[in-house]
Amino acid sequence: MATFNFELSTLPPEAEALRDEVRTFLRQELAQYRGADRARSWGGFNRDFSRRMGERGWSGMTWPKKYGGHERSALERYVVLEETLAAGAPVSAHWVADRQSGPLLLRFGTEEQRQRFLPRIARGELAFAIGMSEPDSGSDLASIRTRAEKVAGGYRVNGTKIWTSNAHLSDYAIALFRTKVVPDKKHEGLSQFLVDLKSPGISIRPIIDLAGGHHFNEVHFQDCLVPDDMLVGKEGDGWKQVTTELGFERSGPERYLSSLQLVIELIREAGQEPGERAAALIGHFTAHLVTLRQMSLSIATMLQAGQNPNLEAAVVKDIGTTFEQEIPEAVHALIGAEPRVGSGSDFEKTLGYLVQHAPSFSLRGGTREVLRGIIARGLGLR
Ligand SMILES: Cc1cc2nc3c(=O)[nH]c(=O)nc-3n(C[C@H](O)[C@H](O)[C@H](O)COP(=O)(O)OP(=O)(O)OC[C@H]3O[C@@H](n4cnc5c(N)ncnc54)[C@H](O)[C@@H]3O)c2cc1C
């Protein structure tokens, strides 16, 4: 049976040197942010913040300079990600593109696409959405039905994408469409496209989440023409490409830090002399955090060495999201007070926000069950 490969790793001095610089920047940028704002973490969307990250060279960090990148290491990028996520910075206006759309274009895009899009992503100017899920296709992504038919000059697209985070705020999406129906072979005939979200034929409708927020959308395509030069990679290679993209999506440190603000608020609330139960819970959270961080760091080290950490990333996402979901539940049980939304102390509002949002942590980016299937396959168990 195969095993996991989690080597103990440490960050090199140049990566640690960056940490202070990032912390100082974030302290100034987020001075007005309260606990509940920070708990929003990577759900936050702020183009000005993203541009300022770009000005500092903290988007597209590892990409070649000829595409606007900075040729820094995956470990330096890790420090920037870790600090911005731990601080609860509003990263999603640049981060989807930095994490997955840009790397996908770097790997599969044409030279023209790289030159046109990557420098603007690195400057924090372009926001991307992810157009994968459809009303009847989530976990079973290969069953998507949105059609892209070849016509003169491009592809005519008809169908619907759903749960498209921030599509209403973003410039482009990388979307997966069916370019050919191959009977009994659903993984074939899929292709990826760059889609300008302002194109004629696209309508974006809000889906309000259970906390009353507008983050999700339904994106409807009706005879929308996507030009030929927006095909990403080869027509029909979409499945291979999209699984690579999901690998980028799952390999970062974001999958265990979503409830960190509540741990910070709990420590603040418990004060210098916490009660026995609070002290035990803080110790429990800290032990898990330290271990998950070490596992996540080992994934960054594998990426830097050019290895493929998909199996280990699935493990960290599974254990990490279980941990993120446990935090609000355990804190709620400890304090015995009702979580608050809208009013209340920072501690109560942070708890309120996370109690409402934690159920989604193990769904986004692939559900727990799907991740466990990937882990079983990676270990040769199925
Ligand atoms: C916060 C958030 C943000 C999101 N953002 C985006 C986005 O920007 N773009 C996008 O395209 N999508 C996005 N999604 C959608 C997300 O990718 C899907 O919700 C997810 O893939 C699950 O698909 P589904 O909702 O259709 O559930 P289903 O696939 O219908 O699953 C329902 C349940 O059945 C289980 N299940 C399904 N198949 C199996 C199986 N083979 N074995 C065992 N159990 C199984 C699942 O684990 C789950 O518990 C987002 C979701 C969330 C929660």
The ligand as a Gaussian input file, in Angstrom:
#p B3LYP/6-31G(d) Opt

LIG

0 1
 C      -18.584000      28.119000      -0.040000
 C      -18.672000      27.421000      -1.367000
 C      -18.119000      28.022000      -2.485000
 C      -18.211000      27.389000      -3.729000
 N      -17.694000      28.042000      -4.822000
 C      -17.777000      27.451000      -6.032000
 C      -17.273000      28.130000      -7.189000
 O      -16.781000      29.261000      -7.109000
 N      -17.376000      27.531000      -8.388000
 C      -17.920000      26.278000      -8.529000
 O      -17.925000      25.779000      -9.655000
 N      -18.436000      25.625000      -7.461000
 C      -18.380000      26.179000      -6.219000
 N      -18.906000      25.534000      -5.127000
 C      -19.624000      24.275000      -5.324000
 C      -18.908000      23.059000      -4.776000
 O      -17.795000      22.730000      -5.569000
 C      -19.947000      21.927000      -4.732000
 O      -20.921000      22.293000      -3.759000
 C      -19.329000      20.617000      -4.350000
 O      -18.491000      20.154000      -5.363000
 C      -20.423000      19.559000      -4.064000
 O      -21.329000      19.469000      -5.107000
 P      -22.904000      19.546000      -4.849000
 O      -23.191000      20.742000      -4.024000
 O      -23.597000      19.408000      -6.163000
 O      -23.226000      18.270000      -3.944000
 P      -23.362000      16.769000      -4.425000
 O      -22.262000      16.418000      -5.355000
 O      -24.772000      16.543000      -4.896000
 O      -23.140000      15.990000      -3.061000
 C      -24.167000      15.853000      -2.072000
 C      -23.634000      14.916000      -0.987000
 O      -23.390000      13.602000      -1.545000
 C      -22.043000      13.212000      -1.312000
 N      -21.519000      12.480000      -2.469000
 C      -21.583000      12.864000      -3.775000
 N      -20.944000      11.953000      -4.559000
 C      -20.450000      10.999000      -3.727000
 C      -19.694000       9.799000      -3.932000
 N      -19.311000       9.440000      -5.151000
 N      -19.364000       9.082000      -2.845000
 C      -19.755000       9.454000      -1.594000
 N      -20.483000      10.568000      -1.340000
 C      -20.814000      11.336000      -2.387000
 C      -21.265000      14.516000      -1.137000
 O      -20.088000      14.293000      -0.392000
 C      -22.282000      15.378000      -0.401000
 O      -22.258000      15.090000       0.962000
 C      -18.848000      26.129000      -3.868000
 C      -19.402000      25.525000      -2.734000
 C      -19.332000      26.152000      -1.497000
 C      -19.967000      25.485000      -0.323000

